[in-house]
Amino acid sequence: MRKEEFKDLPCDVQDFLNYQSVVKEKSKLTVLEYASDLRTFFRFLLKNRKLCEADTELEDVDISGVELDLIKTITLRDAYEFLAYCRNERGNNAASRSRKVSSLRAFFKYLFVSVKKIDENPLEELESPKLDKSLPKYLTLEESLRLLESIDGKNKERDYCIITLFLNCGLRLSELVGLNYNDISSDNTMRVVGKGSKERIVYLNDMCLNAVKEYMKVRPVEGVKDKSALFLSNRKTRISPKTVQHIVKEFLEKSGLGGRGFSTHKLRHTAATLMYQESNVDVLLIKELLGHENLSTTEIYTHIVDSQLKSAVDSNPLNKMSKNKNTAE
């Protein structure tokens, strides 16, 4: 069933989006991003090939009539011209252009492999722009403790529990907001619903269990509008992402950690980084805990601070042999 917000798109694109949503179970945000990228691409294609009035603004180009016959004429050159336009005219950075590459490749793979509407995939060799790998921002162990110690106020049990789960379990914001009380089992595990409605089980340590226990002692019972929700707002409804972001920001500032770009997602980075650096947890286990689909996403947490790098180099046995030789001389 085609959604109203996609009615301006070609029928084949609408079918693709429906497939991604229903069959592949992609998140709503991912489907909307696919729609946005493909909408821009086909508008560019019509203008670039002069298949619309020359003075028509890109956003006004009607692409609803694009049919499969036109799609079959698309080449790799069309895609690279589109990416050049996105960089030069729209100012899209490498990450934004890389997302557009993913959208285009997914669409043409669908046409070629899933529904077999085209005889070859012209964008199979389409390459993504090179992305600069930036290390994730995270709190140190001492900063994490300082953040937890700063939590007070009328909702201190709730807020402490929220931040404790972020720092220990590496939850996404949407995952935390979506938690229900019955997601926590008697065997001290927690059911988490991640991207694409994929479920995973997270084991709760003593710190998390104690935080949940203390929060449940004061969690409202009367007048609760969403009785299944674990975390409630002051209006006794399921807490919103915006409220959680405000809570984290408030206590980051109170603990003296504000203004450094930390956020709820950086607390997720913190959980992964502390487990890897401080506890030597295997990166494959961290992948499962965080609910990453690809190991490459998790491997960013294997970054090592300068002091550890220096220690590693100093521990090279050749270095020790050299010192012994110099001492003997």
Summary of the structure (lengths in Angstrom):
residues: 329
radius of gyration: 25.2
end to end distance: 82.7
largest distance: 84.9
contacts: 893
relative contact order: 0.08
helix: 57%
strand: 5%
